Amino acid sequence: MEIKPKPDVVIWLVRDSVRLADNPALVAAVQEAEQRGVLLIPLACLDPCRWAGQQFGLARAGKVWSRFRIESLVDLKDQLELQGSTLWVSSEGVADTVNLISETVCVSCVVTDLPLATEERLENACLVTAGYQVIEVETDELFDKVQLPFPLDELPSTFSKFRKVVEKKSALDPLIPLGIPKLPPIPKQPWSKPLQWLEQSEIKSLDTQSLLIGGRKAGLAYWHGYLESGALSHYKETRNAFEGLYQSSYLSSWLAHGCLSAREVWADVLVYEQSQGANESTYWLRFELLWREFFHWYSRVSDWTLFRKSGPEARDVAGDQCQKRFQRWAAGATGCDIVDAAMCELQATGWMSNRARQLVASHLIYESGLDWRLGAAFFESQLVDYDVASNWGNWAYIAGVGPDPCGGRVFNLDQQAERYDPQGVYRQRWLSK
Ligand SMILES: Cc1cc2nc3c(=O)[nH]c(=O)nc-3n(C[C@H](O)[C@H](O)[C@H](O)COP(=O)(O)OP(=O)(O)OC[C@H]3O[C@@H](n4cnc5c(N)ncnc54)[C@H](O)[C@@H]3O)c2cc1C
């Protein structure tokens, strides 16, 4: 009997860059498939470790985050189908899924984003141990590693130093965003479709006050509306507001799920500056994107130390895990109005402004006397824009175990409330819910 050889495939493993445009990992995967003359399978894994896992007794994937991610994956699948391809979605972990695929085809290699943190790095290592070739591609940052004017193990120790070095280097511009490559067709996925099931599940009908819709289509529509409104020209004056359409950019969810790339936003800001004029505000959005950039590289350099209590800087800090105080903080019942209002907003919408995030973090660490990692884990379980590097990096920063030259940030909460919510409108809105 003739034994048919298994066909070869290249897998494009979609992690937190859920888009076709400006996706270097996808471009590399298509090239690999073309060079090897094999099929390309775009694959996303709804790994139970993340989707059903817990840390500190808290769910890792929050409901609002999950809904946003599903919307983003459905949108990606639609885009792929318009190109004659599709998206395979599995409800298993990465290694189990790739093993399952290799039962029927021969996996030539797996192409995916350069790991952002320990979990992704270990997943890739697991694939390599299982005998698969893994190609890691820098996908979601402004700069490629080779563009950075220092070796990664000499990453400047603070954001200010990082920004100065990066801004000083002449001709250091983010690469021009990439177009969408031509995709080869692929067969339908051979197992049941978790995406369809999830779409019909309670997550889809979740009752939240979030106005953020996942997916590139929604992200682009929002971003174009923002640019057309002219809000960017006064971004620096408004971005510290607690809430309000176009006060800050509200881009974080689409950036965190990778529906839009930071380089696309950067490039659009430059175009905007040419037609509408450049000022401090238009520069400031790029300044904020550099914070994201810094935390992304910081997370890679810190690896597992980002998740220990003493943080990457190995500093002994106070803070316990008292459940009673933690529950009061999480439920917005601390008695501090501004903190309680922000926590109510977070629970209702999955979102909170940057200013509010800093204040509630300061309260958890310095007033409630809790281990900062409880706060980071709670944010992970609630935020629609959860991004491992930005979340854990900012928490470590405020707790004084991260890249903060001052060794931590303690905020005067009453003064902050007075300054940024002088009429108490924000506090009234969320405390009366
Ligand atoms: C304790 C704490 C936890 C945080 N957790 C997250 C998180 O999980 N995901 C996340 O995307 N951001 C996080 N941030 C950063 C910041 O609060 C949000 O990016 C921002 O509030 C989102 O609103 P925006 O898109 O309107 O941001 P803007 O203020 O308009 O900023 C534009 C973009 O720049 C980036 N950015 C701005 N500030 C920061 C910052 N301090 N660190 C990293 N990137 C930044 C974001 O991508 C943001 O979308 C956290 C901040 C703190 C203090």
The ligand as an SDF file (V2000), in Angstrom:
LIG
                    3D

 53 58  0  0  0  0  0  0  0  0999 V2000
   -0.8510   50.6150   37.4510 C   0  0  0  0  0  0  0  0  0  0  0  0
   -0.9540   50.8020   35.9590 C   0  0  0  0  0  0  0  0  0  0  0  0
   -1.3050   49.7050   35.1500 C   0  0  0  0  0  0  0  0  0  0  0  0
   -1.3740   49.8580   33.7570 C   0  0  0  0  0  0  0  0  0  0  0  0
   -1.7380   48.7800   32.9850 N   0  0  0  0  0  0  0  0  0  0  0  0
   -1.7700   48.9070   31.6280 C   0  0  0  0  0  0  0  0  0  0  0  0
   -2.1200   47.8080   30.7920 C   0  0  0  0  0  0  0  0  0  0  0  0
   -2.3470   46.6820   31.2420 O   0  0  0  0  0  0  0  0  0  0  0  0
   -2.1920   48.0320   29.4520 N   0  0  0  0  0  0  0  0  0  0  0  0
   -1.9120   49.2480   28.8970 C   0  0  0  0  0  0  0  0  0  0  0  0
   -1.9910   49.3840   27.6630 O   0  0  0  0  0  0  0  0  0  0  0  0
   -1.5470   50.2820   29.6640 N   0  0  0  0  0  0  0  0  0  0  0  0
   -1.4720   50.1660   30.9910 C   0  0  0  0  0  0  0  0  0  0  0  0
   -1.1350   51.2390   31.7770 N   0  0  0  0  0  0  0  0  0  0  0  0
   -0.6730   52.4850   31.1170 C   0  0  0  0  0  0  0  0  0  0  0  0
   -1.7550   53.5580   30.8820 C   0  0  0  0  0  0  0  0  0  0  0  0
   -2.4450   53.8040   32.0510 O   0  0  0  0  0  0  0  0  0  0  0  0
   -2.7430   53.1680   29.7640 C   0  0  0  0  0  0  0  0  0  0  0  0
   -2.0370   52.7740   28.5980 O   0  0  0  0  0  0  0  0  0  0  0  0
   -3.6220   54.3600   29.3980 C   0  0  0  0  0  0  0  0  0  0  0  0
   -4.3060   54.8340   30.5230 O   0  0  0  0  0  0  0  0  0  0  0  0
   -4.6300   53.9530   28.3540 C   0  0  0  0  0  0  0  0  0  0  0  0
   -5.3950   55.0520   27.9660 O   0  0  0  0  0  0  0  0  0  0  0  0
   -5.1470   55.7520   26.5700 P   0  0  0  0  0  0  0  0  0  0  0  0
   -5.0680   54.7470   25.4830 O   0  0  0  0  0  0  0  0  0  0  0  0
   -6.1560   56.8210   26.4300 O   0  0  0  0  0  0  0  0  0  0  0  0
   -3.6900   56.3220   26.7880 O   0  0  0  0  0  0  0  0  0  0  0  0
   -2.9080   57.6890   26.3700 P   0  0  0  0  0  0  0  0  0  0  0  0
   -2.6590   58.4010   27.5960 O   0  0  0  0  0  0  0  0  0  0  0  0
   -3.6490   58.3900   25.2700 O   0  0  0  0  0  0  0  0  0  0  0  0
   -1.5620   57.0980   25.8010 O   0  0  0  0  0  0  0  0  0  0  0  0
   -1.4020   56.6260   24.4520 C   0  0  0  0  0  0  0  0  0  0  0  0
   -0.8410   55.2290   24.4680 C   0  0  0  0  0  0  0  0  0  0  0  0
    0.4710   55.2500   25.0260 O   0  0  0  0  0  0  0  0  0  0  0  0
    0.6860   54.0810   25.8090 C   0  0  0  0  0  0  0  0  0  0  0  0
    0.9110   54.4740   27.2090 N   0  0  0  0  0  0  0  0  0  0  0  0
    0.5280   55.6190   27.8190 C   0  0  0  0  0  0  0  0  0  0  0  0
    0.9540   55.6430   29.0970 N   0  0  0  0  0  0  0  0  0  0  0  0
    1.6100   54.4810   29.2910 C   0  0  0  0  0  0  0  0  0  0  0  0
    2.2930   53.9250   30.4040 C   0  0  0  0  0  0  0  0  0  0  0  0
    2.3970   54.5460   31.5920 N   0  0  0  0  0  0  0  0  0  0  0  0
    2.8230   52.6850   30.2530 N   0  0  0  0  0  0  0  0  0  0  0  0
    2.7600   52.0110   29.0860 C   0  0  0  0  0  0  0  0  0  0  0  0
    2.1490   52.5180   28.0070 N   0  0  0  0  0  0  0  0  0  0  0  0
    1.5790   53.7190   28.1020 C   0  0  0  0  0  0  0  0  0  0  0  0
   -0.5720   53.2310   25.6830 C   0  0  0  0  0  0  0  0  0  0  0  0
   -0.3910   52.3000   24.6480 O   0  0  0  0  0  0  0  0  0  0  0  0
   -1.6280   54.2730   25.3200 C   0  0  0  0  0  0  0  0  0  0  0  0
   -2.7220   53.7230   24.6040 O   0  0  0  0  0  0  0  0  0  0  0  0
   -1.0740   51.1160   33.1740 C   0  0  0  0  0  0  0  0  0  0  0  0
   -0.7340   52.1980   34.0010 C   0  0  0  0  0  0  0  0  0  0  0  0
   -0.6750   52.0380   35.3740 C   0  0  0  0  0  0  0  0  0  0  0  0
   -0.3170   53.2140   36.2220 C   0  0  0  0  0  0  0  0  0  0  0  0
  1  2  1  0
  2  3  1  0
  2 52  2  0
  3  4  2  0
  4  5  1  0
  4 50  1  0
  5  6  2  0
  6  7  1  0
  6 13  1  0
  7  8  2  0
  7  9  1  0
  9 10  1  0
 10 11  2  0
 10 12  1  0
 12 13  2  0
 13 14  1  0
 14 15  1  0
 14 50  1  0
 15 16  1  0
 16 17  1  0
 16 18  1  0
 18 19  1  0
 18 20  1  0
 20 21  1  0
 20 22  1  0
 22 23  1  0
 23 24  1  0
 24 25  2  0
 24 26  1  0
 24 27  1  0
 27 28  1  0
 28 29  2  0
 28 30  1  0
 28 31  1  0
 31 32  1  0
 32 33  1  0
 33 34  1  0
 33 48  1  0
 34 35  1  0
 35 36  1  0
 35 46  1  0
 36 37  1  0
 36 45  1  0
 37 38  2  0
 38 39  1  0
 39 40  1  0
 39 45  2  0
 40 41  1  0
 40 42  2  0
 42 43  1  0
 43 44  2  0
 44 45  1  0
 46 47  1  0
 46 48  1  0
 48 49  1  0
 50 51  2  0
 51 52  1  0
 52 53  1  0
M  END
$$$$
